[in-house]
């Protein structure tokens, strides 16, 4: 369990988890097994993710159910828990001292962009507090299943996703931005529109993630601008003062398509070290960091994570 803190009184994920340990869940698991016909191991896995979701709700102070979105499997267990009103109210009191409400109205929201933001925030907080992505059994982003040729391109896969999901708000990030701000990812590999599913190793049952730009989520995050000193491209990046400069370099890699091992970051004439923290480098909200691109250690050019070809001079 990661020990990252929240802005809510310095409480950590570990602190909330300790309270959850004492919450009785045997009856909830039995009801869930009957309702879903799942085996015990699967129900235990969903229960673990349900508890993690409650941790995120408490740390984000999302007590009115307006900010975060639950994965479908977790939502089903949460709603089953809420129906046992006395047990659920007692559990909320033990965990955080107040009710964590479930609002059915959020399911009727027809604004795709707003739903996407709730899912994205949930995913960001999950990685922040638990140090890993959620398991495939409980994805925060709604899964869309496709039957598509292995020779189809990544661009065609994205078009099919938009048609099936109605997520038209994501199209502009691929069609009008340079580099694109809406990208596709398979495991840890960023994908390029011209690649085929066969090229990138997509197989039956593979899950391709749609990545969108990070937004400022709290006052503790700084808004920084990274400017490519040669090309003039800029990226807006949100990062915490305690984060290392390597995190800033990785964010610049994702946004501008410049590999980390090609980057030299410069602020007020000083070359910044990847081993330093953002705060130690003197960066404050609104600072602009200049990016100089050097030679890669590899001899051959590679497709950068941002989805663009960058071959240093």
C-alpha positions, 0 to 999 in steps of 0.5 A: 500500500503506497503512503502518498498523502492527500490534501485532506489533513495529510491523511494517507491511503494507508491511514484510510486502509487501516480503518477499512480492515475492521469493516465486516464484509462477509455478508456483502461478499456472499450477496455478491457471489449469489448476484453475479455467480462469480467464484470466491477468488473473483469476489475477493478481488473485486472486494479489494478494488472496492475498498481501494475505491472507498480510499480514493473517495475519502482522500478526494473528499468526494462524499457527494459522488460528483468527482470520481467514477467507479469501475463497473464491477466495483460499482455493482458491489458498492450499490449492493453495500449501500442497500444494506443501509445500516451496515453501510452507514456504520462502515462509512462512520468507521472509515471516515466519520461521515456518509460516502453517498452514492448518487444514481443521477451521475449515471444519467449524465449525457456529457461524454467529456464530463464522464471521461474527466471523472474516469481520468481523475479516478485513474490518476488518483489510483496510480498516485496513491497505490503506485500501480494501474488498476487490474483488468478486472476493474478498469476505470474507463469503460471497455469497448470490445471490437472485432477488427482485423489484425491488419487494421491500423491504430488510426482505424481502431481509434475511429472505431472506438469513437463510433462505438463510444460517442467520445467525439470530444477526443477527436480534436486531440488527435486531428488538430494537435501537433503533437497529438494530445490524445494517444493510444497505449498498449501496456507501456508502449505508445502507439502510432496511427500508421502502425497495424495491430499486428505490428504492435503485438495486439492479440485476442483480448488485448486492452488498448488504453486511450490517454488524455492530457493531465489536468490540474487536480489540486492547488498543490500542483504547479503549472509548468511550461516546457518549451522546445528551444529549437522547434518552439513547441510547448507543453503545459505540465502539472506536477507537484513540488516534491516530485522528481525532475525525472517525472517532469521529463517523462511528462515532457516525453509523453506530450512533446514526443522527445525521449527522456534520454535525449532531454536536457532541461534548462531553467534560468541558465542552469541545467537541471538534474533528474535526481533533484526535486521540482522544488529544489530546482526553484520551479514555481507555478508558471515557470517555463523550462527550456528543453534542449534535445541531444543525441539518443544513446541508441544508434537508430531512431525510434518511435517516441511515446508521444506518437511523433517521429523525433530524430535529433540532429 
